[in-house]
Amino acid sequence: MAANDNDIPFILDTAGRLWPFVQSRRLTSLFRLSVDLDRPVSLPALERAVDDLRQLLPGFFVRLRQGVFWSYVERSEERPIYPEQSSPCVNWTATDRSRGLIRIKPWRNRVAVEFSHAISDGGGARVFLATLVSRYLVQAGLTTEVGSGPPG
């Protein structure tokens, strides 16, 4: 259990410990999932949805730190929304101390999230993306509650 509100109540698994050290410019240890919506993404609604997720899934809003013998994570206050680039999953490594371990990239009607393998596998990433989109739909006024269809 966490000692205080700044502690993250989990330890990196084996993959989380290995990926930061085996990455290079060509092997970034990143992967990406995305969802296409039927209308353009509203940035203010997306920002509110990300703020909701920060409270709901705090383990994704962390950055990697290097200890003497091991890596650990600490809470990141960064808002991880970045502009889309022509090449996904580049120019970023898990050991970049200024950034967290996820990047959310809205573009037109797409919401993409890039993850470091240090923080999640595909299953956890799917849950994160589904929850983000669900919260976004509520914040954008496109549904009245999480998990429901369009209003009316």
N, C-alpha and C positions, 0 to 999 in steps of 0.2 A: 504494500500500500504506500501511497505517496506521503512523504514527510511533511510537505507543505504544497501550496498551490502551484509553485514553480516546478515541482518535480513531475516527471512523466512516470506513471506507474507500470512500466514494462521495460524489459531488457531486450536488446537486439538479439535476434536469432542468429544461427550460424551464417545464413546467407547475408544477413544484414551486416555481419562483421567482416565477411569476405569481400563483398562487392566493392566497397570503397578502395580496397587495395589492389584489385585486379583491373580496375578501369584504366583506360588510356584515351587518347583523342579519338581512336577508332572504335574502341569498346567502351561506351559511355556508361553502361549499367542502367540505362534508362529504357523505359517502355511507355507506350502511349495508348490510351483508350479515348474514344470520342463518341458523341451522339449528335445526330442531326435533328434539329427541331423543324417545325413547319413554318416558322417565322423568325425574323432576325432576333438575335440575342440583345436584351436590354442590359447594358452594363451596370446601371444602378441596382437593378433587381438581382443580378449575378453577385454583385458585391455584398448585398444583404444576405443572400443565400450562403456565401462563403463565411460571413460573420456567424450565421446560425451553425454552420458545420464546425467552426472553431470551438464552439461550446459542446457540440454533440460528439465530435470525433477529434479530440485534441491530439491524439497520437499521430495524426498526419501533419500537424502544424508544428513541426520540429525541424531542427537543423543538426547536422552531425558534428560532433566534437571529438577530438583525438585526445585520449588519456595517455598515460605513460605506457600502459600495456594493452589497452583496449580502446575501442570507440564507444561513445555513448551519445545520447541525444539530449537536447535541451529545447525548451519551448522557444518558438520563433514568433515574434509579433509581426513579421512581414505579411503583407497582403499578397498572396502568391498569384496575382492576376497579371499576365504579361501579354504583350502583343504577339500575334502569330508570326512565324517566320516561314520562309520558303522551304527550309529543311527542318523537319521536326527532330527533337531529341539531340540537339547539338548545342555547343557553346555552354555547357553546364556539366558540372561534376558534383557528386555527393559531398566532396570535401571542400567545396566552395563555401567558406565560412559566412559569406554575406547572404546566402540564400538557404531557404528551406529545402525539403526533399520532395516537394511537388510543385508543379507549375500549371496553372489553369490558363488556357488560351482560347478566348472567344474569337470567332471569326464568322461574320455573316450570320448564318443560322446554325452554326456548329459550336459546341462546347467540347474542347479537347483538354485532357489532363495528362501531363507527363509525370511519371513517377520514377523515383530511384528504387532499384531493387533493394537498397538498404532499408527501406521503410515498408515495402509491401510486395506481395506477389500479385498475380492476376486476379485471384479471388477477392482479396481485400480491395484492390483497385476497382473492381466491378461494384462492390458495395459502396465505396466512396462516390463513384460517378453516379450511380443510381440515386443515392441520397442527395447529392448535389443537385441533380436535375429535378428531383421531386421538390426540394426546397426552393429551387429557382422558379418552378411553375407556380408555387404559392406566392412567392414574392412578386412575380410579374402579373399576378391576378388572373392567371390562366386556369387555375383550379382553386377550389375553396379549402381543400385539406390535402395533406400528404397522402399519396396513394390513390386519390380519386381522379376521375376523368375531367374533361373540360366542364366549366360551369354551364348550367342550363341545358 
